[in-house]
Amino acid sequence: MSQTAHDSAVDAAVLSWLRLALATGPVLGRRLLDAFGSPAAVFSASAAELQRVEGLGPTRLARLRDADVEAAARRECERARAVDVKLVPLDDPGYPPHLRRLESPPLVVWRRGGLIPADRMAIAVVGPRQPSVYARQMVDRIVRPLAAQGITIVSGMAYGIDAEAHRAALEVGGRTLAVLGQGLATPIYPRAHAPLAAEILDRRRGALLSVLPCDTEPSPGHFPLRNEIIAGVSLGVLVIEAGAASGTLITARHAAAANRPVMACPADATRRAAEGSNRLIRDGAVLVRSADDVLETLANDLRHEMEELGVRAGQAAPAPEPEAGGAEGPPPAEAAAAGPLPRPKDPLARLILAQLNEEPLPTDALLERCARQGHGMPAVLERLLQLEIDGWLLQLPGRLYTLKGR
């Protein structure tokens, strides 16, 4: 097969993101993106320019230039396509929005199944692999009502509370996201939960997520990373039960580090298997006895997400602000058809629209151009989404943006 044919088999932008992820990891990758604006710009930079970035020594620089890493990224793109796994880079609108808010989010997420806008209202539910009868009762008491009210339940597909939480969501017709410590082309671990994973996908009631390449085997060393992602995709974390040294506490620590609420069910103070839960409450976690306690704890966050969902569904899309000193203009689509598009007042929004005035541009090109003007990637992605919601932009196939009505 020719090189041209190979290039057409994979998305060039996704390939560049994956290549950066394999060469650097999230922390250094984020520093490079902050410095250069996009993966394409990173790979176009000179060695001297790259070495100005903190943490980029000779070994990492060599990996950025390594043809074997690029070939591995290309093979992974082709493997994902073959097994129906979607690679979702950080700049993709389908990237989990709460995960993007982490200080150093994964540059690429592997996904099987679909996400919907309402999955923004997600809560992580975690607990032990060998839960008590009380812990199982608390899943029924708390998780089932939450899922029935439209809250997406996030967990890790492990034995015990993880599986109980996924099943509780499915049994009431809710949605659930399973974050795995393995690649999505390997057999589900534990094997006994393969039918549960299949049910999530077959009923289209959620998705499987990973930040590991497709053929990565499950390993205990991957589970702390999985726990970080569980916390990252969620508005908050609910600990059903945890011992003093439970891995569940890792998820709670990640949530606290990301400034997400940590909630815990109280338990018998004489039971060692619940010592971690009670310690969390002692140290400031919110004591939770019912679904209403969870909803009350997350009320402001959920209200914000519902407002966002209303805008996305067109239920309450804000009209664009009129130009200073002038009358309010027509809606964006009408204005685009009638003549030059009136510009918002926000400088970054105006910059984005100006870049698109001549021709459609891919996301990475917009990121790179805005970076030259001092605008970081998170702000640009947020503004792109808002401009699309407000009717100023359209996203075309291939992740190209264009002015609406062009």
Stockholm file with secondary structure:
# STOCKHOLM 1.0

chainA/1-406         MSQTAHDSAVDAAVLSWLRLALATGPVLGRRLLDAFGSPAAVFSASAAELQRVEGLGPTRLARLRDADVEAAARRECERARAVDVKLVPLDDPGYPPHLRRLESPPLVVWRRGGLIPADRMAIAVVGPRQPSVYARQMVDRIVRPLAAQGITIVSGMAYGIDAEAHRAALEVGGRTLAVLGQGLATPIYPRAHAPLAAEILDRRRGALLSVLPCDTEPSPGHFPLRNEIIAGVSLGVLVIEAGAASGTLITARHAAAANRPVMACPADATRRAAEGSNRLIRDGAVLVRSADDVLETLANDLRHEMEELGVRAGQAAPAPEPEAGGAEGPPPAEAAAAGPLPRPKDPLARLILAQLNEEPLPTDALLERCARQGHGMPAVLERLLQLEIDGWLLQLPGRLYTLKGR
#=GR chainA/1-406 SS CCHHHHHHHSCHHHHHHHHHHHHHCHHHHHHHHHHHSSHHHHHHSCHHHHTTSTTCCHHHHHHHHCHHHHHHHHHHHHHHHHTTCEEEETTSTTSCHHHHTSSSCCSEEEEEECCCGGGGSEEEEECCSSCCHHHHHHIIIIIHHHHHTTCEEEECCCTTHHHHHHHHHHHTTCCEEEECSSCTTSCCSSGGGHHHHHHHHHTTSEEEEESSCTTCCCCGGGHHHHHHHHHHTSSEEEESCCCTTCTHHHHHHHHHHTTCCEEECCCCTTCGGGHHHHHHHHTTCEECCSHHHHHHHTHHHHHHHHHHHHHHTTSSCCCCCCCTTSCCCCCHHHHHHHSSCCCCSCHHHHHHHHHTSSSCEEHHHHHHHHHHTTCCHHHHHHHHHHHHHTTSEEEETTTEEEETTC
#=GC SS_cons         CCHHHHHHHSCHHHHHHHHHHHHHCHHHHHHHHHHHSSHHHHHHSCHHHHTTSTTCCHHHHHHHHCHHHHHHHHHHHHHHHHTTCEEEETTSTTSCHHHHTSSSCCSEEEEEECCCGGGGSEEEEECCSSCCHHHHHHIIIIIHHHHHTTCEEEECCCTTHHHHHHHHHHHTTCCEEEECSSCTTSCCSSGGGHHHHHHHHHTTSEEEEESSCTTCCCCGGGHHHHHHHHHHTSSEEEESCCCTTCTHHHHHHHHHHTTCCEEECCCCTTCGGGHHHHHHHHTTCEECCSHHHHHHHTHHHHHHHHHHHHHHTTSSCCCCCCCTTSCCCCCHHHHHHHSSCCCCSCHHHHHHHHHTSSSCEEHHHHHHHHHHTTCCHHHHHHHHHHHHHTTSEEEETTTEEEETTC
//
